[in-house]
Amino acid sequence: MPTVLVTGASRGIGREFVVQYREAGWRVIATCRDPEGAGYRNSDAFELDVSDPVSIKNVADALSGDSIDLLINNAGINRAKHTGFGSLDYDAWDEVMWVNVLAPLRVAECFALHVARSDRKQMVFLSSIMGSIEENSGGMPIYRSSKAALNQAVRSVTPDLLSKGITSLLIHPGWVKTDMGGPSAAIDTQTSVNGMRETIETLTPTMAGAYVNYDGTPIPW
């Protein structure tokens, strides 16, 4: 039975990953800041705040003997999304960069050995098409810059991950009807996660560090 660990599993896309992988027969390790409040009441749910380095290390230590076939860095935030040039919220920018860039790389470092000892050896990072510089039409500089930075960071460590046998992937979930995406978004969480799971199933080392849409189509950097 393969094992997947999902960050930010309390709601939205993260929770849908948990549902679909459980239905597919995987062992699912669901992590979020309040597992009990999110309705998780089994041994494979862990309290994990990705903004807290100690919290990440504690979960990694608790799972030190486990193999993780697929690590999904899903947790992310979008603060001050309606502010623009002239009214930028630099405190919010700092928080977004910490959670969307530094945190997933820290999670990857802390769980690299868990993934390296597995059969599949895969790490997936939820990015966004808004991290594309070529596709940038303006607006939302805080969120866009965080996803562009995540793309660059993951692409930069891809050779190090490959040296451990680990294949990485940057994936845009689509414009999804979640608290972040809003009710007018194009697709629901089921469609997004089902598409991402199909794309992840096709992941091979030759695709390491790729930046793709949920349906597997490439996104320009």
VOBA-1610 file (N, C-alpha, C; in pm, whole numbers, padded with zeros to 5 digits, always signed):
BEGIN
Met+00084-00120+00000Met+00000+00000+00000Met+00088+00126+00000Pro+00076+00210-00102Pro+00156+00333-00103Pro+00106+00433+00000Thr+00194+00523+00040Thr+00162+00623+00142Thr+00178+00762+00085Val+00081+00849+00114Val+00088+00989+00074Val+00073+01075+00198Leu+00154+01182+00206Leu+00139+01281+00312Leu+00094+01411+00248Val-00011+01469+00304Val-00070+01592+00251Val-00062+01702+00357Thr-00005+01817+00322Thr-00009+01932+00412Thr-00132+02017+00380Gly-00177+02093+00478Gly-00295+02178+00458Gly-00419+02097+00426Ala-00439+01988+00502Ala-00545+01892+00469Ala-00678+01921+00537Ser-00694+02037+00598Ser-00816+02062+00674Ser-00936+02093+00585Arg-00911+02146+00467Arg-01023+02186+00381Arg-00978+02197+00236Gly-01073+02227+00150Gly-01042+02256+00010Gly-00968+02147-00063Ile-00866+02187-00137Ile-00790+02093-00219Ile-00720+01989-00134Gly-00661+02029-00023Gly-00592+01934+00064Gly-00684+01825+00115Arg-00801+01864+00158Arg-00897+01765+00208Arg-00943+01671+00097Glu-00959+01725-00022Glu-01002+01641-00135Glu-00893+01541-00173Phe-00766+01581-00161Phe-00658+01484-00182Phe-00672+01368-00084Val-00699+01400+00042Val-00716+01296+00144Val-00829+01202+00106Val-00943+01258+00068Val-01060+01177+00033Val-01031+01085-00085Gln-00974+01141-00191Gln-00954+01062-00313Gln-00847+00956-00295Tyr-00739+00988-00226Tyr-00635+00887-00209Tyr-00680+00776-00114Arg-00760+00809-00014Arg-00815+00704+00072Arg-00907+00612-00008Glu-00990+00672-00091Glu-01080+00591-00173Glu-01002+00503-00270Ala-00882+00546-00307Ala-00798+00468-00400Ala-00717+00361-00327Gly-00731+00353-00196Gly-00665+00247-00121Gly-00528+00282-00067Trp-00491+00410-00070Trp-00363+00452-00016Trp-00371+00471+00135Arg-00256+00461+00200Arg-00245+00509+00337Arg-00224+00660+00327Val-00310+00737+00393Val-00304+00882+00383Val-00267+00942+00519Ile-00161+01021+00520Ile-00121+01094+00639Ile-00168+01238+00618Ala-00273+01275+00689Ala-00332+01409+00676Ala-00272+01500+00782Thr-00221+01615+00740Thr-00162+01709+00835Thr-00226+01847+00819Cys-00250+01911+00932Cys-00304+02046+00934Cys-00288+02101+01075Arg-00323+02226+01096Arg-00301+02288+01226Arg-00392+02233+01335Asp-00511+02186+01297Asp-00607+02136+01397Asp-00677+02012+01343Pro-00612+01896+01349Pro-00671+01775+01292Pro-00806+01739+01352Glu-00818+01751+01484Glu-00945+01716+01547Glu-01056+01811+01503Gly-01025+01939+01498Gly-01124+02036+01453Gly-01164+02015+01308Ala-01072+01957+01230Ala-01101+01929+01089Ala-01174+01797+01071Gly-01196+01726+01181Gly-01271+01601+01174Gly-01187+01476+01159Tyr-01054+01490+01172Tyr-00967+01372+01162Tyr-00949+01311+01302Arg-00979+01185+01313Arg-00969+01120+01444Arg-00903+00983+01432Asn-00796+00975+01355Asn-00725+00847+01346Asn-00576+00872+01362Ser-00500+00765+01370Ser-00358+00775+01402Ser-00276+00836+01288Asp-00334+00846+01168Asp-00261+00901+01055Asp-00297+01048+01028Ala-00341+01118+01133Ala-00363+01262+01124Ala-00272+01330+01225Phe-00196+01430+01179Phe-00097+01495+01265Phe-00116+01646+01264Glu-00093+01705+01381Glu-00094+01851+01391Glu+00034+01905+01329Leu+00019+01986+01225Leu+00135+02041+01156Leu+00104+02182+01110Asp+00180+02277+01162Asp+00172+02416+01119Asp+00296+02442+01034Val+00278+02456+00903Val+00395+02467+00815Val+00474+02596+00839Ser+00413+02694+00907Ser+00485+02817+00936Ser+00576+02804+01058Asp+00570+02689+01124Asp+00647+02665+01247Asp+00750+02555+01222Pro+00879+02589+01215Pro+00982+02488+01189Pro+00982+02374+01291Val+00954+02406+01416Val+00951+02302+01520Val+00838+02203+01494Ser+00723+02254+01453Ser+00608+02168+01423Ser+00642+02071+01309Ile+00709+02122+01205Ile+00748+02036+01093Ile+00843+01926+01140Lys+00942+01964+01215Lys+01041+01866+01264Lys+00977+01763+01354Asn+00882+01805+01438Asn+00818+01711+01529Asn+00742+01601+01453Val+00673+01640+01348Val+00600+01540+01269Val+00698+01450+01193Ala+00803+01509+01139Ala+00903+01428+01069Ala+00967+01327+01164Asp+00993+01369+01287Asp+01051+01278+01387Asp+00951+01169+01425Ala+00824+01206+01439Ala+00721+01108+01475Ala+00705+01002+01367Leu+00736+01037+01243Leu+00724+00944+01131Leu+00860+00895+01082Ser+00959+00900+01169Ser+01097+00873+01128Ser+01117+00734+01067Gly+01037+00637+01105Gly+01054+00503+01051Gly+00966+00474+00932Asp+00889+00573+00887Asp+00792+00552+00779Asp+00850+00588+00643Ser+00798+00522+00541Ser+00828+00557+00403Ser+00710+00635+00346Ile+00738+00744+00276Ile+00633+00826+00215Ile+00655+00827+00065Asp+00565+00761-00007Asp+00579+00751-00153Asp+00556+00885-00222Leu+00461+00961-00169Leu+00423+01087-00232Leu+00401+01193-00125Leu+00479+01300-00133Leu+00464+01414-00044Leu+00397+01526-00122Ile+00282+01572-00075Ile+00210+01679-00143Ile+00216+01805-00058Asn+00298+01900-00101Asn+00308+02030-00035Asn+00193+02117-00085Asn+00081+02108-00015Asn-00040+02177-00058Asn-00065+02306+00019Ala-00024+02314+00145Ala-00056+02429+00229Ala-00005+02559+00168Gly-00088+02661+00169Gly-00049+02791+00119Gly-00151+02897+00157Ile-00113+03024+00146Ile-00202+03133+00182Ile-00196+03243+00078Asn-00296+03332+00082Asn-00299+03450-00004Asn-00349+03566+00080Arg-00258+03648+00126Arg-00292+03762+00211Arg-00290+03892+00129Ala-00373+03987+00172Ala-00377+04121+00113Ala-00385+04115-00039Lys-00470+04027-00090Lys-00471+04004-00236Lys-00528+04121-00315His-00597+04213-00249His-00654+04326-00323His-00569+04453-00311Thr-00451+04442-00249Thr-00363+04558-00241Thr-00270+04560-00361Gly-00235+04678-00405Gly-00146+04692-00520Gly-00043+04800-00496Phe+00026+04837-00602Phe+00132+04935-00591Phe+00078+05065-00532Gly+00148+05115-00428Gly+00103+05233-00358Gly+00037+05203-00226Ser-00007+05078-00211Ser-00070+05039-00084Ser-00030+04897-00044Leu+00092+04857-00082Leu+00137+04721-00056Leu+00153+04696+00094Asp+00108+04579+00136Asp+00117+04538+00276Asp+00241+04450+00290Tyr+00350+04507+00340Tyr+00476+04435+00344Tyr+00479+04329+00454Asp+00402+04348+00560Asp+00391+04244+00662Asp+00322+04121+00606Ala+00215+04145+00529Ala+00145+04034+00464Ala+00236+03965+00364Trp+00314+04044+00291Trp+00406+03989+00191Trp+00507+03896+00258Asp+00560+03939+00370Asp+00655+03858+00445Asp+00592+03726+00488Glu+00468+03731+00537Glu+00399+03609+00581Glu+00373+03515+00464Val+00330+03570+00352Val+00301+03487+00234Val+00428+03419+00183Met+00537+03491+00178Met+00662+03432+00132Met+00707+03321+00228Trp+00690+03343+00357Trp+00729+03242+00456Trp+00651+03113+00437Val+00518+03127+00422Val+00432+03007+00413Val+00438+02942+00275Asn+00442+03023+00169Asn+00433+02968+00034Asn+00566+02926-00027Val+00677+02977+00029Val+00807+02945-00028Val+00896+02871+00072Leu+00926+02934+00183Leu+01017+02873+00279Leu+00959+02745+00340Ala+00830+02749+00376Ala+00769+02634+00443Ala+00772+02507+00358Pro+00728+02509+00233Pro+00731+02384+00155Pro+00872+02330+00133Leu+00971+02420+00122Leu+01108+02371+00108Leu+01157+02309+00239Arg+01116+02367+00351Arg+01153+02309+00480Arg+01087+02172+00498Val+00960+02162+00459Val+00891+02032+00464Val+00965+01931+00377Ala+01004+01973+00257Ala+01076+01883+00167Ala+01206+01835+00229Glu+01281+01926+00291Glu+01407+01887+00355Glu+01384+01790+00470Cys+01284+01819+00552Cys+01260+01736+00670Cys+01209+01597+00636Phe+01141+01585+00521Phe+01083+01456+00484Phe+01156+01388+00368Ala+01270+01442+00329Ala+01343+01385+00214Ala+01381+01239+00237Leu+01426+01207+00357Leu+01465+01068+00384Leu+01345+00975+00381His+01232+01022+00430His+01109+00940+00428His+01071+00907+00284Val+01081+01008+00196Val+01044+00989+00056Val+01148+00905-00016Ala+01274+00928+00014Ala+01382+00857-00055Ala+01379+00707-00030Arg+01327+00666+00085Arg+01324+00522+00115Arg+01199+00452+00061Ser+01111+00527-00004Ser+00987+00470-00055Ser+01006+00411-00195Asp+00900+00354-00249Asp+00905+00299-00384Asp+00888+00408-00491Arg+00793+00498-00469Arg+00762+00598-00572Arg+00854+00719-00570Lys+00891+00765-00452Lys+00987+00877-00438Lys+00941+01002-00514Gln+00826+01056-00476Gln+00771+01172-00546Gln+00740+01285-00448Met+00772+01408-00490Met+00734+01529-00416Met+00661+01622-00511Val+00542+01663-00471Val+00461+01753-00552Val+00440+01883-00475Phe+00460+01994-00543Phe+00445+02126-00483Phe+00332+02199-00556Leu+00228+02241-00482Leu+00121+02314-00546Leu+00164+02458-00572Ser+00177+02489-00698Ser+00214+02622-00741Ser+00088+02690-00793Ser+00103+02776-00891Ser-00011+02845-00952Ser+00035+02901-01086Ile-00058+02911-01179Ile-00026+02975-01306Ile+00009+03123-01282Met-00031+03175-01167Met+00000+03313-01133Met+00148+03331-01098Gly+00220+03221-01086Gly+00364+03229-01067Gly+00440+03239-01198Ser+00369+03227-01309Ser+00433+03238-01440Ser+00464+03384-01472Ile+00588+03412-01506Ile+00626+03548-01544Ile+00574+03580-01685Glu+00581+03482-01773Glu+00535+03503-01911Glu+00385+03529-01918Glu+00308+03464-01829Glu+00163+03476-01832Glu+00111+03586-01741Asn+00199+03668-01686Asn+00158+03771-01589Asn+00089+03889-01657Ser-00038+03908-01623Ser-00114+04020-01678Ser-00125+04136-01580Gly-00055+04123-01466Gly-00055+04229-01367Gly-00148+04199-01251Gly-00124+04268-01140Gly-00208+04251-01022Gly-00157+04143-00928Met-00200+04151-00803Met-00169+04053-00699Met-00019+04022-00691Pro+00065+04124-00675Pro+00210+04100-00673Pro+00256+04014-00556Ile+00187+04018-00445Ile+00230+03940-00328Ile+00219+03790-00358Tyr+00102+03748-00399Tyr+00080+03605-00426Tyr+00161+03559-00547Arg+00160+03639-00653Arg+00233+03601-00774Arg+00382+03580-00745Ser+00440+03673-00671Ser+00584+03662-00644Ser+00616+03542-00557Ser+00524+03506-00468Ser+00550+03389-00383Ser+00552+03261-00464Lys+00461+03250-00560Lys+00457+03128-00642Lys+00572+03125-00742Ala+00612+03242-00793Ala+00729+03246-00881Ala+00854+03206-00804Ala+00864+03251-00679Ala+00978+03214-00595Ala+00977+03065-00564Leu+00858+03011-00537Leu+00848+02867-00513Leu+00895+02790-00636Asn+00851+02833-00753Asn+00893+02766-00877Asn+01045+02765-00890Gln+01108+02879-00866Gln+01253+02890-00879Gln+01322+02804-00773Ala+01271+02806-00651Ala+01334+02730-00543Ala+01328+02580-00571Val+01211+02533-00612Val+01196+02389-00639Val+01281+02349-00759Arg+01280+02431-00862Arg+01362+02399-00980Arg+01510+02395-00943Ser+01550+02481-00849Ser+01690+02488-00808Ser+01736+02366-00728Val+01644+02307-00650Val+01680+02189-00569Val+01648+02059-00639Thr+01591+02066-00759Thr+01555+01944-00832Thr+01675+01851-00853Pro+01794+01902-00889Pro+01908+01810-00902Pro+01945+01740-00771Asp+01933+01813-00659Asp+01963+01752-00529Asp+01862+01642-00496Leu+01736+01668-00528Leu+01633+01566-00504Leu+01656+01445-00594Leu+01689+01470-00720Leu+01715+01360-00813Leu+01832+01273-00766Ser+01930+01336-00703Ser+02044+01258-00653Ser+02002+01160-00544Lys+01887+01187-00482Lys+01831+01095-00382Lys+01725+01004-00442Gly+01706+01015-00574Gly+01606+00934-00643Gly+01467+00994-00639Ile+01455+01119-00592Ile+01324+01182-00573Ile+01290+01269-00694Thr+01167+01252-00746Thr+01118+01331-00858Thr+01023+01439-00806Ser+01049+01563-00845Ser+00966+01676-00802Ser+00875+01722-00915Leu+00766+01789-00877Leu+00673+01843-00975Leu+00607+01968-00917Leu+00598+02073-00999Leu+00524+02194-00966Leu+00393+02190-01043Ile+00281+02202-00973Ile+00153+02184-01042Ile+00052+02291-01002His-00014+02344-01103His-00122+02443-01085His-00254+02367-01073Pro-00328+02384-00964Pro-00451+02307-00945Pro-00568+02354-01028Gly-00548+02464-01103Gly-00660+02526-01173Gly-00721+02635-01086Trp-00818+02705-01143Trp-00893+02804-01064Trp-01007+02729-00999Val-00992+02703-00869Val-01077+02606-00799Val-01171+02675-00701Lys-01291+02624-00691Lys-01391+02676-00598Lys-01356+02637-00454Thr-01273+02718-00393Thr-01232+02701-00253Thr-01244+02837-00185Asp-01210+02841-00056Asp-01210+02970+00014Asp-01116+03068-00055Met-01004+03018-00107Met-00908+03105-00175Met-00955+03139-00316Gly-01005+03041-00389Gly-01044+03062-00528Gly-01175+03133-00545Gly-01264+03121-00445Gly-01393+03189-00451Gly-01499+03108-00524Pro-01626+03146-00507Pro-01738+03070-00564Pro-01750+03080-00716Ser-01684+03179-00776Ser-01695+03196-00921Ser-01587+03122-00998Ala-01504+03046-00928Ala-01395+02974-00992Ala-01446+02874-01095Ala-01355+02830-01182Ala-01394+02751-01299Ala-01427+02605-01269Ile-01357+02545-01172Ile-01375+02402-01146Ile-01389+02376-00996Asp-01442+02258-00964Asp-01455+02221-00822Asp-01333+02141-00778Thr-01325+02116-00648Thr-01208+02047-00594Thr-01197+01904-00647Gln-01310+01838-00668Gln-01305+01701-00719Gln-01239+01694-00856Thr-01277+01787-00945Thr-01219+01790-01079Thr-01070+01821-01073Ser-01034+01919-00992Ser-00894+01959-00979Ser-00808+01844-00928Val-00849+01784-00818Val-00767+01679-00756Val-00764+01554-00842Asn-00875+01521-00904Asn-00874+01404-00993Asn-00775+01426-01108Gly-00774+01547-01165Gly-00680+01576-01272Gly-00536+01572-01224Met-00510+01629-01105Met-00373+01627-01052Met-00328+01485-01022Arg-00416+01403-00969Arg-00379+01264-00941Arg-00342+01190-01070Glu-00419+01214-01176Glu-00387+01149-01304Glu-00252+01197-01356Thr-00224+01325-01339Thr-00095+01379-01383Thr+00019+01322-01300Ile-00001+01313-01169Ile+00102+01256-01081Ile+00131+01111-01116Glu+00030+01038-01160Glu+00050+00898-01197Glu+00143+00884-01317Thr+00153+00988-01398Thr+00239+00982-01517Thr+00379+01035-01488Leu+00404+01079-01365Leu+00530+01143-01331Leu+00647+01045-01336Thr+00750+01084-01410Thr+00873+01006-01420Thr+00991+01099-01395Pro+01110+01044-01367Pro+01226+01130-01342Pro+01259+01226-01456Thr+01221+01193-01578Thr+01248+01283-01690Thr+01164+01411-01681Met+01060+01409-01599Met+00974+01526-01581Met+01012+01606-01458Ala+01118+01568-01389Ala+01155+01633-01263Ala+01167+01784-01278Gly+01102+01855-01187Gly+01107+02001-01188Gly+01014+02065-01288Ala+00927+01987-01352Ala+00835+02043-01451Ala+00730+02131-01383Tyr+00675+02223-01461Tyr+00574+02319-01415Tyr+00452+02300-01504Val+00346+02240-01450Val+00234+02199-01534Val+00099+02238-01473Asn-00002+02235-01559Asn-00140+02253-01518Asn-00192+02122-01457Tyr-00306+02129-01392Tyr-00361+02009-01328Tyr-00388+01897-01426Asp-00409+01931-01552Asp-00432+01828-01654Asp-00303+01782-01722Gly-00190+01830-01671Gly-00061+01785-01724Gly-00001+01871-01833Thr-00074+01970-01884Thr-00020+02055-01990Thr+00084+02151-01931Pro+00195+02172-02002Pro+00302+02260-01951Pro+00255+02405-01936Ile+00312+02473-01836Ile+00287+02616-01816Ile+00417+02689-01845Pro+00414+02798-01921Pro+00539+02872-01947Pro+00590+02938-01820Trp+00721+02935-01803Trp+00781+02992-01683Trp+00763+03144-01679
//
